[in-house]
């Protein structure tokens, strides 16, 4: 993979660069937000490793500019020492795909980078999914609800695909974590944070609620009349 690390801590940046380079990746480095955004816009990367607390421009602002103003969909993995659910959700809502909390294991960073860059569509499955007025073309990653186009980061897209393919069945938390992270699930808030972003993006004020939490079981995406 060709990767961009945007991190102002020299020791962390050097450790990441050395580890990822030793594992066959091509790595560029920026030590501040302004320089990092410039590199992210002028080069094509498979993924970006982004610290939140950066000089010049913080990581949340950088991510919003990358997604909104520039329209780039490069997968973003946030590195953060801020471990509250609100902080995690703030990063995901800005357009990040996943996060790792400092201190972290270098192997975990690489594993998460591979996960968020994995785009292959399983063969033999329908490419156009629909639940009520929510539509998802998994070949083009285009999601619409009625006339509204919905932009989602890759992990939320994967969760949406999983829920829509299973609809109206309930998908357990364990199934969802395994589908996204395999046998290396992150902290207990991770799935909740991604589902929070998915729900808030898909269900705007005035929309019929399609995503249900089935307490103690899992989650269900279903048409209103199909819900118990």
C-alpha positions, 0 to 999 in steps of 0.5 A: 500500500501507499500510505500517508502518515500525518503525525507531529510526534517524531517518535511515533511517526518514526516508529510507524514509518519504520514498521510499515516500510519494513512490511513492504508499504510505501510511506510518506510523512507530514508533521502538521495538518496543512502539509498533510492535507497538501500531500493528501490532495496532490498524491493518491494514497491507499490510506491515511494515518491521521493524528487528531492533535496537529499543529497548523490544522487539527485532524478533524478539520483536515478530515472534513476538508478532505471529504467535503471540499476536496471530495476525496474518499481515501480511507482514513485511520485516526490516531487519538489519545482521546478515548471518550465515545463522543471523541470517537464519534466526532472523528467518524462523523468528520469522515474517518473510517476507523480509529486506534487509541494511543498507545497502540500496537504497530501490528494493529495499525497495519491490520486496521489499514488493511481492513479499511482499504479492503474493497472487494465485493464477494462474488455471486451477491446482488449488487443493488440492495433496497430496504424501503426508500434506502438504496445501496449500489455496492459496486459504485458505493452509491447510497441514496434515501429517496432523492438524497445522496448519502456519503458514508465512510467504508466501515459504515458502508460495510455495516450497511451492506451487512444489515441490508443483505440480512434484512429483515433478520437481526444481525448480532453484535458479534457477527458485525464485529467479525465481519468488520474486524475479524478476530481482532475487534477493537475496544467495546465502543467501536461498533457503537460509534460506527452505528451512531454515525450510520444511524445519524447519516441515514436517518434525518429528521422526518425520515422513517426509522429503519435501523433498530437496536434489538437490546441484548441481541443485535441490530436490524434494518427493516421496513417499518411494517416488518418491525415487531 
